[in-house]
């Protein structure tokens, strides 16, 4: 039977390198489930695979969208399923690699049927974010849905807004509505999660941020600053530098914040992964 081998894990754990080794061993291709790497304008700040790595193994869903395009997890589910159908014509095994759990689950099990956003409510939440700060949205989500509050990237305004839209529109916790029955897939799914000791993982995160800065992250972020309000740029590594450009913090503080927020994000990824069923852990 055709098999999708899923390689997950926290940021900076080493998924890219291992996925390439797996793809080389099985003579197959890699489908990305890293939602930040979809956008061609984002490179250094999202740790996109190097040109050499991309040349070694065919990758899909890397630098394939523009930050100016609307894109969603439901669109990803549709496009990725279509791609897998084509890839399985050539390969018995395909590798899915990435740390965006929502996208992994959408492809493996299907996305939940949630209500469309109310335009007026969305605008009100955007205005509140601008006037009161992200802490205001975080606190309301904590009150309305403590379960999802413990799972979400709390520094991602788009995710916070979406969760609150659903909570406010339906009067129910977002987490309670994300329970649609799993969809059957015409291929076998094997899920693996890569992990390292916490201290070593945090060392790798700190080192990677320093390397990103050396390789030009500051200049990349400066070029993207005019688009700071775009959903694709509501992500760690860019938001902190935008605050520096806006005169809110120093450059040293921005770099420190990137490291801190990335470590927190990795911790949330691990917490979420440990709650998933059928995941086999690989300790480095």
N, C-alpha and C positions, 0 to 999 in steps of 0.2 A: 504494500500500500504506500502511496505517496506520503512523505513525512515532512512536516514543518518543524524544524528544530529551532526553538526560541531561546535566545540568549539574553537574559536580563541582568540587572544589577545596578548599583548606585553609580552616579557620575564618577569618572576617573578611576574606576575599579580595573579597567583593562578589557572592556568588551570588544572594542574595535580590533585589537590585535588577535584575540582568541577567535573572534568570528572569522577573520581572514584565514587563520590556520585551519579552522573547521571547513570553510568553503574550499580551501585548497585540497584538503584531505578527501572530501567527497566530490571534488570536481564540479562544484555548483556555484550559485550566485547568492548575493546578500541583499535582503530587503531591509531598509532602515525603518525603525520605529522610534526614532528620535525626532520629535516634532520640531525641535529648534534647528535641526540640520536640513529641513525641507527647503529653507529659503536661501537662494543663491547670493543674496547680499550679505549673509552672515557666514563668516568663515572662522576667523581666529577665536572669537568669543564663544563659539559653540563646539570647538574642538572637532571640526570637520576632518574626516580622514584625509591624509596627505595625498598629493597627486600620485606619488609612488604607490600608496596603498590602493587608491582607486584604480590605478592601471593594472595592479596585480590581479584583482578580482572584480568582476562586474558588480557594481552597487546600484541599487534603485532607491528612489525617494531621497536622493542627496542633491541639494541645490537645484531642485526641480520646480520650485514655485518662487514667486516674487512676494516681497512683503506687502506689495500693493494689492495682491489678490486676496479675495475672501477664501479661506480654507477652514475646514472643520474636520472633526474626528469621523463624522458620518461620511463625508466625501472620501476620506482616507480609506475607510472600510470598503467602500464600493470600488475604488481604484485599485487598492491592494489585492482584493479578491480577484479582480480581473487580471491583474499581473500574475498572480499565483497560478491561475488557470493556464496561462501561456507558459510560465516557467516549468510547470509540472509536465508539459508536453516534452520537455528536453531533459529534465532531471527527476530522479526519484526522491532527492532530498533538497530542500531549500532552507537557507538560514535566515531567520528573522532576528535582528539585533537592535537593541535600543533600550533606553531607560524611561520612556514615556508610557507608564502603565496603562493609562486610559486608551492609548492607541493600540498597545499590545492586546488588551482585552477585547477591543472592538473587532480586531481582525480575527482573534481566536474564537470569540464567543458571541459577537454581535453587540451593537450599541443599544442602549435603552431608548425607549420611545418617550422622550420628554417634551413638554410644551415649547412651542416657539416663543422667543423672547418678545415681550411687549415693548414697542419702541419708546413709549413715554417713560415707562419704568426704567429702561436701560439708560435713557438720557438723565433721569433723576439720579441714578446711582453714579453715573459718570461725573455729574456736577458735585455730588456729595464727596466723591473721591478727591476731586480737585480742591474743594473748599475745606474739608475736614481731615483729609489724609487717609491713608490705607488702613490705619488702626481702627477707624470708625467702622469700616466694612468688616474687618476681622472680628471685632467685638460682636457685631450683630449676627454674624455667622455662628460664632461660638454659642450665642443664646438660642438661635433657631435650630442649629444642627451640630451639636457637639461631636457627633461621630465623624461627619465629613470634615469638620474643623481639624480633627486630629490626623486627617489623611492628606489634605490639600497642601500645595505649596502656598503658604500664607503671604508670600511676597509677590504673587502673581495676580494683579488686579483683574485681568480678564476672567480667570477661574473663579475668583471671589464674586465678581459681579454675576456670572452665570449661575452659580449656586444660589445666590440671594434672589435672583430673578425667579428661579423655580420655587424656592421656599415661599416667597411672597405671593406669587401667582397661584400656587396650589394650596397654600396653607399647611403643607406637609414638609418634613425634612427632605432635603435633596437626596441624602443617603438612602432613605426608605424607598425612593422612587427608582433608584438605580438597581433594580432587582428583576429585570426582565428575564424570562427563561433563556437559557443558552441556546443559540442557534447551532444546528448541526452543520459541520463542515465536511466536505468530501475528501478530507485528508486527515492523517493522524497528526496529533500535536504533542510534541515533547517539550516541556518547559524546564529550563535550567537557569539558575541564578548564580552569578559570580560574586564572591565575597572575599574580603581581606580583613585582618584584624583592624579594629577601629583606628588605632594610633597610626598604623601604616597607611590606611586609606586617607586619613586627614593629612598626613605628610605629603602624599601624592597630590591631593587637592591643592595644598598650599604651593607646592612646587609647580604645578601646572599653571596656576594663576601667574606666578612670577615669569614663567616661560611665555605665556600669552602676552604679557606686557613687553617682554623683550622682543617678541616677534611682531609687534605693531598693533596690539589691541587698542591702544589709546587713539591711534590715527583712524583705525576702522570705526570705532565708536564716534569719533568726531564727525566723520563723513555721514554717519547715520543719525546724528543728533537732530536734524530737521524732521525726522520721522519718528521722534521719540514717543509720540502718542499712539503709534500703530500697535495693534495687538501682538504682532510678531516680536516686537522689541520690549515687551513687558517681561523681561527675563533677566536672570542674574548675569552679571558681567557687563551689561549695557546700562541698566538702570542706575547703577552706582556711579558710573562715569558720566552719565547725563547729569546727575546731581553735582558732580565736580564742575562740569561745563556751566551749569546754572549758578555757580558760586555758593552752593549750599554747604559743601564740604571740601576739604583739601584733597589733593591727589593721593597722598599717603592714606588718608582715611577711606577713600574710595576703594583702594586696593585691599585694605584690611576688611572692608565690608564685603567685597566680592568673596574673599576667602571664608568669612564667617557665614554668609548666606549660602554659599555652595556647600559647606559642611552641614548646615542645617537641612538643606535640600536632600543631601545624600542620606541623612538620618531618616527623613520622612520616606524616601524611596524604600529604604530597608524595612521600615515599619510596615509599609503597605505590602511589600513583597511577602513578608512573613505571614500575612493573613491570607495569601492566595493558596488555593488548593492545587495539589499535583505538581509542585515545583521541587525539582531536585537541586540541592545546593552544592556548589563547587567551591571549596575553600582553597584559595591560592596559597 
